[in-house]
Amino acid sequence: MSKTKFSLKWKHILANPSLRIEFILTFLILITTVYCFSRYLVFNETRPGAVIEDPILKYFDPINLNPLIFFSIYSSLIVGLISFSFDPRLLMTAFQTYILMVFFRMLAMYLVPLDPPVGCIDLQDPVVFLLGTGKKIIKDLFFSGHTSTAFMLFLVSKNRYLKFCFLFATIIVGISVILQKAHYTIDVFVGLIFAYASYQIVKNLHRKYKLD
């Protein structure tokens, strides 16, 4: 996309009062959601949880794949944010989908409190560590935030090459957190479902209120 087209798309958003308000509100709600989620993560660590029998995890010992997981997810996030910034509508869709997904995740963690699987190798995520005010976060299990975020990028992206990269990252992250026993298998699969549901809800709202 040329610099001119990039400028025109952003000028259209900023010149349209309803779109401008939507973008500002989306950004403010995103910041508020991230802050509330960071407080919730700390609270969630104090809650007793269940250790469930996983039919897959019992067949292997955990493997430390932290470098691969965080390279895959954060490189995808950086590429996604840069590419979506060339289309403000896509950027807003990504933000709104993520907001809804985080709300679903907080609700899911509250309703299904879990303790880590036996033999778990912690996800040493520096961003989650900072969001959790420097405390170790190990109970943010149901559902997998890393897997669902990577899948969200796949769903939102319109570029077929990037979609392939994001889908590949989703597979890598999903398999890796299971091999590391940082998540139960169900955490990964449910994460995909909630990411898809969040995206479809946002898209349906856009169609209903003619926001696209």
C-alpha positions as CSV (number, residue, x, y, z in Angstrom):
1,M,0.0,0.0,0.0
2,S,1.3,3.4,-0.9
3,K,1.9,6.2,1.6
4,T,-1.0,8.2,0.0
5,K,-3.5,5.3,0.4
6,F,-2.3,4.9,4.0
7,S,-2.9,8.6,4.7
8,L,-6.3,8.6,3.0
9,K,-7.6,5.7,5.0
10,W,-6.6,7.3,8.3
11,K,-7.9,10.7,7.2
12,H,-11.3,9.0,6.4
13,I,-11.4,7.5,9.9
14,L,-10.4,10.8,11.6
15,A,-12.7,12.9,9.5
16,N,-15.8,10.8,10.1
17,P,-17.3,11.7,13.5
18,S,-18.8,8.2,14.2
19,L,-15.7,6.4,13.1
20,R,-13.4,8.7,15.1
21,I,-15.5,8.2,18.2
22,E,-15.5,4.4,17.7
23,F,-11.7,4.4,17.3
24,I,-11.1,6.6,20.4
25,L,-13.6,4.5,22.5
26,T,-12.1,1.2,21.2
27,F,-8.6,2.4,22.2
28,L,-9.7,3.6,25.7
29,I,-11.6,0.4,26.3
30,L,-8.6,-1.6,25.2
31,I,-6.3,0.2,27.7
32,T,-8.9,-0.2,30.5
33,T,-9.4,-3.9,29.7
34,V,-5.7,-4.6,29.8
35,Y,-5.4,-2.9,33.1
36,C,-8.4,-4.7,34.6
37,F,-7.0,-8.0,33.3
38,S,-3.7,-7.4,34.9
39,R,-5.5,-6.9,38.3
40,Y,-7.6,-9.9,37.7
41,L,-4.5,-12.1,37.0
42,V,-3.2,-11.2,40.5
43,F,-6.5,-12.0,42.1
44,N,-6.8,-15.3,40.2
45,E,-3.5,-16.5,41.6
46,T,-5.0,-16.5,45.1
47,R,-7.9,-18.8,44.2
48,P,-7.8,-22.6,44.7
49,G,-8.0,-24.5,41.5
50,A,-8.4,-28.1,40.3
51,V,-5.8,-30.3,38.7
52,I,-7.6,-32.3,36.0
53,E,-6.7,-35.5,34.3
54,D,-5.5,-34.8,30.8
55,P,-5.5,-37.8,28.4
56,I,-2.6,-36.5,26.4
57,L,-0.2,-34.9,28.9
58,K,0.3,-38.2,30.8
59,Y,2.2,-39.7,27.9
60,F,5.3,-37.5,27.9
61,D,7.6,-35.4,30.0
62,P,7.5,-31.6,29.7
63,I,9.8,-29.8,27.3
64,N,10.9,-26.2,27.8
65,L,9.8,-24.3,24.7
66,N,9.5,-20.8,26.2
67,P,11.9,-19.2,23.6
68,L,9.9,-20.7,20.6
69,I,6.5,-19.8,22.1
70,F,7.4,-16.2,22.8
71,F,9.2,-15.6,19.5
72,S,6.2,-17.0,17.7
73,I,3.6,-15.0,19.5
74,Y,5.4,-11.7,19.8
75,S,6.8,-11.6,16.3
76,S,3.2,-12.3,15.1
77,L,1.8,-9.5,17.2
78,I,4.4,-7.0,15.9
79,V,3.8,-8.0,12.3
80,G,0.0,-8.0,12.9
81,L,-0.1,-4.5,14.4
82,I,2.1,-3.1,11.7
83,S,0.1,-4.7,8.9
84,F,-3.3,-3.8,10.5
85,S,-2.2,-0.2,11.0
86,F,-2.4,0.2,7.2
87,D,-6.1,-0.4,7.4
88,P,-7.8,1.3,10.4
89,R,-10.9,-0.8,10.1
90,L,-8.8,-4.0,10.5
91,L,-6.9,-2.5,13.4
92,M,-10.2,-1.6,15.2
93,T,-11.6,-5.1,14.5
94,A,-8.4,-6.7,16.0
95,F,-8.6,-4.4,19.1
96,Q,-12.4,-5.1,19.6
97,T,-12.0,-8.8,19.1
98,Y,-9.1,-8.9,21.6
99,I,-11.2,-6.9,24.1
100,L,-14.1,-9.3,23.9
101,M,-11.7,-12.3,24.0
102,V,-10.1,-11.0,27.2
103,F,-13.6,-10.6,28.8
104,F,-14.5,-14.2,27.9
105,R,-11.1,-15.3,29.3
106,M,-11.6,-13.6,32.6
107,L,-15.1,-15.2,32.8
108,A,-13.8,-18.6,31.9
109,M,-11.0,-18.5,34.4
110,Y,-13.5,-17.4,37.1
111,L,-15.9,-20.2,36.3
112,V,-13.3,-22.9,35.8
113,P,-10.4,-22.2,38.2
114,L,-7.5,-24.6,37.5
115,D,-4.1,-25.3,38.9
116,P,-1.2,-26.1,36.5
117,P,-0.8,-29.6,35.2
118,V,1.6,-31.9,37.1
119,G,5.1,-31.3,35.8
120,C,4.3,-27.9,34.3
121,I,7.1,-25.7,33.1
122,D,6.0,-22.2,33.7
123,L,5.4,-19.8,30.8
124,Q,8.0,-17.2,31.6
125,D,6.2,-14.4,29.7
126,P,7.9,-11.1,30.4
127,V,4.8,-9.1,29.3
128,V,2.4,-11.1,31.6
129,F,5.0,-10.7,34.4
130,L,4.9,-7.0,34.0
131,L,1.1,-6.9,33.7
132,G,0.9,-9.0,36.9
133,T,2.8,-6.3,38.8
134,G,5.9,-8.4,39.0
135,K,4.2,-11.5,40.5
136,K,4.5,-15.0,39.1
137,I,1.4,-15.9,37.1
138,I,0.7,-19.6,36.6
139,K,-3.1,-20.0,37.0
140,D,-4.2,-18.1,33.9
141,L,-5.0,-21.5,32.3
142,F,-8.6,-21.8,31.0
143,F,-8.3,-20.8,28.2
144,S,-4.9,-20.3,26.5
145,G,-4.4,-16.6,25.9
146,H,-1.3,-17.1,23.7
147,T,-3.0,-19.6,21.4
148,S,-6.2,-17.6,21.1
149,T,-4.3,-14.4,20.4
150,A,-2.3,-16.0,17.5
151,F,-5.6,-17.4,16.1
152,M,-7.3,-14.0,16.4
153,L,-4.5,-12.5,14.2
154,F,-5.2,-15.3,11.6
155,L,-8.9,-14.5,11.7
156,V,-8.6,-10.7,11.3
157,S,-5.9,-10.6,8.7
158,K,-6.9,-10.3,5.0
159,N,-3.5,-10.9,3.5
160,R,-3.3,-14.6,2.5
161,Y,0.5,-14.8,3.2
162,L,0.1,-13.3,6.6
163,K,-2.9,-15.6,7.3
164,F,-0.6,-18.5,6.6
165,C,2.1,-17.2,8.9
166,F,-0.4,-16.5,11.7
167,L,-2.0,-19.9,11.3
168,F,1.4,-21.5,11.5
169,A,2.2,-19.5,14.6
170,T,-1.1,-20.6,16.2
171,I,-0.2,-24.3,15.6
172,I,3.4,-23.8,16.9
173,V,2.2,-22.0,20.0
174,G,-0.7,-24.4,20.7
175,I,1.5,-27.5,20.4
176,S,4.3,-25.9,22.3
177,V,2.3,-25.0,25.4
178,I,0.9,-28.5,25.5
179,L,4.4,-30.1,25.2
180,Q,5.6,-27.7,27.9
181,K,2.6,-28.8,30.0
182,A,2.0,-25.1,30.6
183,H,-1.6,-25.7,29.6
184,Y,-4.1,-28.5,29.5
185,T,-5.0,-29.7,26.0
186,I,-8.6,-28.4,26.5
187,D,-7.2,-24.9,27.2
188,V,-5.8,-24.7,23.7
189,F,-8.8,-26.0,21.9
190,V,-11.3,-23.9,23.9
191,G,-9.0,-20.9,23.1
192,L,-9.6,-21.4,19.4
193,I,-13.3,-21.5,19.9
194,F,-13.5,-18.3,22.0
195,A,-11.2,-16.5,19.5
196,Y,-13.5,-17.5,16.7
197,A,-16.6,-16.6,18.6
198,S,-15.2,-13.2,19.6
199,Y,-14.3,-12.4,16.0
200,Q,-17.7,-13.4,14.7
201,I,-19.5,-11.4,17.3
202,V,-17.5,-8.3,16.4
203,K,-18.1,-8.8,12.7
204,N,-21.8,-9.4,13.2
205,L,-22.1,-6.2,15.2
206,H,-20.2,-4.3,12.5
207,R,-22.7,-5.6,9.9
208,K,-25.7,-4.9,12.1
209,Y,-24.8,-1.3,12.8
210,K,-23.1,-0.8,9.4
211,L,-19.7,0.0,10.9
212,D,-17.7,-1.6,8.1
